[in-house]
Amino acid sequence: MTVKLVAMQKKHWKDYVQMTVKDCNQTILFTVRIFFLCVCLGFPFSQVYTQVKDRNVPTLIIADPLQIPVKVSTKKKSSGKPISERIKELDLMPESFLMDVADVDFFNADSLGHILDEGELYEDELQFLGARILYDGKVKSTQMTDLSVRIISPKGIVIRGNKSPENFSFHFKVSVKRGNNQYFQFPGYGTTQKVYSTGKYDYEIWSPKGLLYQKNFFVKSGTRPVEKCKYFSVNSISFMAVDRNEKVLNQDGAPINADLVRFIYPKMKYYGFSSSEKSIKLQARIIRPDGVLFKDRESPVCFSYEKTVTIKPGENSIVLLGWGEKTSSIFSRGVYLYELWYGQKKIFETTFAIK
């Protein structure tokens, strides 16, 4: 009886081992299939089950983020893809979050939150990188939530500052609204000194439940190029400085005194291509020595002012809109950048100095 019982136990153990081996083989086969599916989809295998592994990275010292008011188009774009959709393709859908991010647009802002550039970004111009997020809200009513952002440099370094949370660039509390085509904006992140060099960056948005959305952006070298205008070409722009009594201060090339100047007037010499007069709208940007864009309440986004001018055929000159304050000087000492734009094209740039 004892011998028979032992024999039965051996048989059961043998069957158990065979079943265990069979289950292991099936598990390995399933894992291999998932791995190759991930590779084909371009999805990191580690992200299927868990968050991206945190990296120990050097710290870049940058200024605290600023909240940037921006205008946004509610038209959806096809670029980028929510992480939730990529996981859904693997039939491993995580617990749903409050929103589905549809797209992220990036912009360049100065230290006061004025938008300098939208669309293409350039190394020598980029100060504070801001982002506007278009999403579909899955909430019944407006809810607040914390999101985290990682800006990863071309070298794989997470750009961080003194007050950055561990392994992230910054946290930010957002208000999630119900419905499609909603948006909010993240603060600009950077410094007046150069932080973003040429190359491709990753911008990751993390919810408390994991990676919510990822998109890359590219920083081009140098500055935005000057392009041609089909109506005229600018030969030169000089600057006339006047005091509070409208007396010209810089006649005969005299330096402009920062304490006395009240307004700066650009004088443009140009050549008109049309055979008759043409009215066009020009935009101008005046950027202070500290990188801040001069603006007022009536300034359009990205510019100090815009003005409709009459362009005449042939060689001509015109005095453009002045900038300043009559009661006191708003000009400090240093070199100012002046840009003239037509439409979305920069057609001329130059500088002027104030002593």
C-alpha positions in Angstrom: 0.0 0.0 0.0 2.8 2.4 0.9 4.6 1.6 -2.4 1.5 2.2 -4.4 1.0 5.6 -2.7 4.5 6.7 -3.5 4.1 5.6 -7.1 0.9 7.7 -7.4 2.7 10.7 -5.8 5.5 10.4 -8.3 3.0 10.2 -11.2 1.2 13.4 -9.9 4.5 15.2 -9.5 5.5 14.3 -13.0 2.2 15.5 -14.4 2.6 18.8 -12.3 6.1 19.4 -13.7 4.9 18.8 -17.3 2.0 21.2 -16.8 4.3 23.8 -15.2 6.8 23.5 -18.1 3.9 23.8 -20.6 2.6 26.9 -18.8 6.0 28.5 -18.7 6.5 27.9 -22.4 3.1 29.5 -23.1 4.0 32.5 -20.9 7.4 32.9 -22.6 5.8 32.6 -26.1 3.2 35.2 -25.1 5.9 37.5 -23.7 7.9 37.2 -26.9 4.9 37.9 -29.0 4.1 41.1 -27.0 7.8 42.1 -27.2 7.8 41.9 -31.0 4.5 43.7 -31.2 5.9 46.5 -29.1 8.9 46.7 -31.3 6.8 46.9 -34.5 4.7 49.7 -32.9 7.8 51.6 -31.8 6.6 51.3 -28.2 9.2 50.8 -25.4 8.5 47.4 -23.8 9.0 48.7 -20.3 6.1 51.1 -20.7 3.6 48.4 -21.4 3.5 47.4 -17.7 5.1 50.2 -15.8 6.3 53.8 -16.1 9.5 54.8 -17.8 12.4 54.0 -15.6 13.7 57.2 -14.0 17.2 58.3 -14.9 19.8 59.8 -12.7 20.7 62.9 -14.7 22.7 66.1 -14.2 20.8 69.2 -13.1 20.7 72.4 -15.1 20.0 75.5 -13.0 17.1 77.4 -14.5 14.6 80.0 -13.5 11.3 79.2 -11.9 8.5 78.6 -14.5 6.1 81.4 -15.4 2.4 81.2 -16.2 2.0 82.3 -19.8 -1.4 83.6 -21.1 -1.7 82.3 -24.7 -4.2 82.2 -27.5 -4.9 78.7 -29.0 -6.5 77.2 -32.0 -9.1 74.6 -31.1 -8.6 72.8 -34.4 -7.3 69.2 -33.8 -4.0 68.2 -35.4 -2.9 64.7 -36.4 0.6 64.9 -35.0 1.5 63.0 -31.9 -0.4 60.1 -30.4 -1.8 59.6 -26.8 0.0 56.9 -24.9 -3.5 55.5 -24.0 -4.1 54.7 -27.7 -0.7 53.1 -28.1 -1.4 50.8 -25.1 -4.9 50.1 -26.4 -3.4 48.7 -29.5 -1.7 46.1 -27.3 -5.0 45.4 -25.6 -3.4 46.5 -22.3 -5.5 49.6 -21.6 -4.6 51.2 -18.2 -7.1 52.8 -15.9 -8.7 55.8 -17.7 -7.6 59.3 -16.8 -9.5 62.6 -16.7 -8.5 63.6 -20.3 -7.1 62.4 -23.6 -4.4 64.8 -24.9 -4.9 65.4 -28.6 -1.9 67.6 -29.3 0.8 69.9 -27.9 2.0 73.2 -29.5 5.2 74.9 -28.3 6.1 78.6 -28.1 8.9 80.8 -27.0 8.3 83.5 -24.4 10.3 86.1 -22.6 10.7 86.5 -18.8 7.5 88.6 -18.5 5.4 86.0 -20.4 5.2 87.8 -23.7 5.1 85.3 -26.6 8.1 85.8 -28.9 7.7 83.0 -31.4 5.2 80.3 -32.3 5.9 77.4 -34.5 9.6 77.0 -35.3 12.1 77.5 -32.5 15.7 78.8 -32.8 18.6 78.2 -30.5 19.7 81.9 -30.2 16.2 83.1 -29.6 14.6 80.5 -27.4 14.3 81.7 -23.7 11.3 80.2 -22.0 9.7 77.2 -23.6 5.9 77.2 -23.2 3.3 74.6 -24.3 -0.4 74.7 -25.0 -2.3 71.4 -24.6 -5.4 70.5 -26.6 -7.4 67.7 -25.0 -10.8 66.0 -24.7 -12.1 66.2 -21.2 -13.7 63.0 -19.8 -15.0 64.5 -16.6 -18.6 65.2 -15.6 -17.7 68.6 -14.2 -14.5 70.7 -14.0 -11.8 69.0 -11.9 -8.3 70.1 -10.7 -5.4 67.7 -11.1 -1.6 67.8 -10.9 0.5 67.1 -14.0 4.2 66.7 -14.2 6.5 67.6 -17.2 9.8 66.3 -18.3 11.8 68.2 -20.9 14.5 65.8 -22.1 17.5 67.3 -24.0 19.0 65.7 -27.2 21.6 64.1 -24.8 18.9 62.5 -22.7 19.2 65.0 -19.9 16.1 66.0 -18.0 16.2 69.8 -17.9 15.7 70.8 -14.2 16.1 73.7 -11.8 16.7 74.3 -8.2 13.0 73.7 -7.2 12.3 70.9 -9.7 10.8 67.7 -8.4 12.9 64.6 -8.6 13.3 63.4 -12.2 11.0 66.0 -13.6 11.3 69.6 -14.9 8.2 70.9 -13.0 4.7 70.1 -11.6 1.7 72.1 -12.6 -1.9 72.1 -11.4 -4.5 72.4 -14.2 -8.2 72.6 -14.5 -9.7 69.9 -16.6 -13.0 70.8 -18.3 -15.6 68.5 -19.8 -15.9 68.1 -23.6 -13.8 68.0 -26.7 -11.4 70.6 -28.0 -10.5 72.0 -24.6 -7.1 73.5 -23.8 -4.8 74.8 -21.1 -1.3 76.0 -21.1 1.8 75.0 -19.3 4.2 77.7 -18.1 7.3 78.7 -20.0 10.4 77.0 -18.7 13.9 78.2 -19.2 16.0 81.3 -18.5 17.3 84.4 -20.3 20.6 82.6 -20.7 20.8 79.9 -23.3 19.4 76.5 -22.1 18.1 74.9 -25.3 20.8 74.1 -27.8 20.2 72.8 -31.3 18.7 69.3 -31.5 15.6 67.2 -30.9 13.9 67.3 -27.5 11.2 65.1 -25.8 8.4 66.7 -24.0 6.6 64.3 -21.6 3.4 64.9 -19.8 2.8 62.7 -16.8 -0.5 62.2 -14.8 -0.6 60.6 -11.4 -1.4 57.3 -13.2 1.6 57.3 -15.6 2.8 58.8 -18.9 -0.1 60.6 -20.5 1.4 62.1 -23.6 4.8 62.5 -25.3 5.8 64.7 -28.2 9.2 65.8 -29.5 10.2 69.3 -30.8 13.2 70.5 -32.7 15.4 73.5 -31.9 17.1 74.9 -35.0 20.5 76.6 -34.9 21.0 80.4 -35.1 18.0 82.7 -35.5 15.0 82.9 -37.7 16.1 83.9 -41.3 15.1 87.2 -43.0 12.9 86.6 -46.0 11.8 88.6 -49.0 8.6 90.6 -49.2 6.9 90.6 -52.6 5.8 94.3 -52.4 9.1 96.1 -51.4 12.6 95.6 -50.2 14.1 97.4 -47.2 17.3 99.2 -47.9 17.9 100.5 -44.3 16.2 101.5 -41.1 17.6 104.4 -38.9 16.2 105.6 -35.6 15.3 109.1 -34.6 15.2 109.8 -30.8 13.2 112.7 -29.4 12.8 114.2 -25.9 9.6 115.2 -24.1 9.6 118.4 -26.1 9.8 116.4 -29.4 13.3 117.8 -30.0 15.5 115.4 -32.0 18.4 114.1 -29.8 20.6 112.3 -32.2 21.2 114.7 -35.0 24.5 114.2 -36.8 24.9 110.7 -35.4 25.0 111.8 -31.7 24.5 109.0 -29.1 21.0 108.6 -27.6 20.9 109.5 -23.9 18.8 107.1 -21.9 17.6 109.7 -19.4 16.4 112.2 -22.0 14.8 110.0 -24.7 11.1 109.6 -24.7 10.2 108.2 -28.1 12.1 106.2 -30.8 10.9 106.6 -34.4 12.2 104.2 -37.1 12.8 105.7 -40.5 12.7 103.1 -43.3 14.3 103.5 -46.8 12.8 101.1 -49.3 12.2 100.2 -52.9 8.6 99.6 -53.9 8.1 96.9 -56.6 4.5 97.7 -57.6 3.7 100.3 -60.3 1.1 101.9 -58.1 0.7 102.6 -54.3 0.0 99.6 -52.2 -1.5 99.6 -48.6 -0.1 96.7 -46.5 -0.1 95.9 -42.8 3.4 95.6 -41.1 4.3 94.3 -37.7 7.2 95.4 -35.6 9.0 93.9 -32.7 11.2 95.9 -30.3 13.2 93.7 -28.0 15.0 95.2 -24.9 18.6 94.4 -24.0 17.3 91.9 -21.4 15.3 90.0 -24.1 11.9 91.3 -23.1 9.5 92.3 -25.9 8.1 95.9 -25.7 4.3 95.5 -25.5 1.1 97.4 -24.5 -2.6 96.5 -24.2 -3.2 96.9 -27.9 -0.1 94.9 -29.0 -0.8 91.8 -31.1 0.6 88.4 -30.1 4.3 88.2 -30.8 4.7 91.9 -31.7 5.0 95.3 -30.2 2.6 96.9 -32.7 1.1 96.6 -36.2 0.4 99.4 -38.6 -1.0 99.8 -42.1 1.3 101.8 -44.3 1.3 103.0 -47.9 4.1 101.6 -50.0 5.0 103.7 -53.1 6.8 102.6 -56.2 10.5 103.0 -56.6 13.0 104.6 -54.1 11.2 106.1 -51.1 11.3 106.5 -47.3 8.7 106.4 -44.5 8.7 107.1 -40.8 7.1 104.2 -39.0 5.2 104.2 -35.7 7.2 105.4 -32.7 7.5 103.8 -29.3 7.9 105.3 -25.9 6.3 107.2 -23.0 6.0 111.0 -22.7 6.2 111.3 -19.0 9.4 109.3 -18.4 12.0 107.3 -20.3 11.2 103.6 -20.7 14.6 103.0 -22.3 17.6 101.7 -20.3 21.1 101.6 -21.6 22.0 98.8 -24.0 21.5 97.4 -27.5 17.9 97.0 -28.8 16.7 94.6 -31.5 14.2 95.9 -34.1 12.4 93.5 -36.4 10.0 94.3 -39.2 7.5 91.6 -40.3 5.0 91.2 -43.0 2.5 88.4 -42.4 4.4 85.5 -40.9 7.8 86.5 -42.4 10.6 88.5 -40.9 11.6 90.9 -43.7 14.3 93.0 -41.9 16.1 93.3 -38.6 18.6 95.7 -37.2 19.8 97.2 -33.8 20.1 100.5 -32.2 22.0 101.5 -29.0 21.1 103.8 -26.1 23.9 105.2 -24.0 
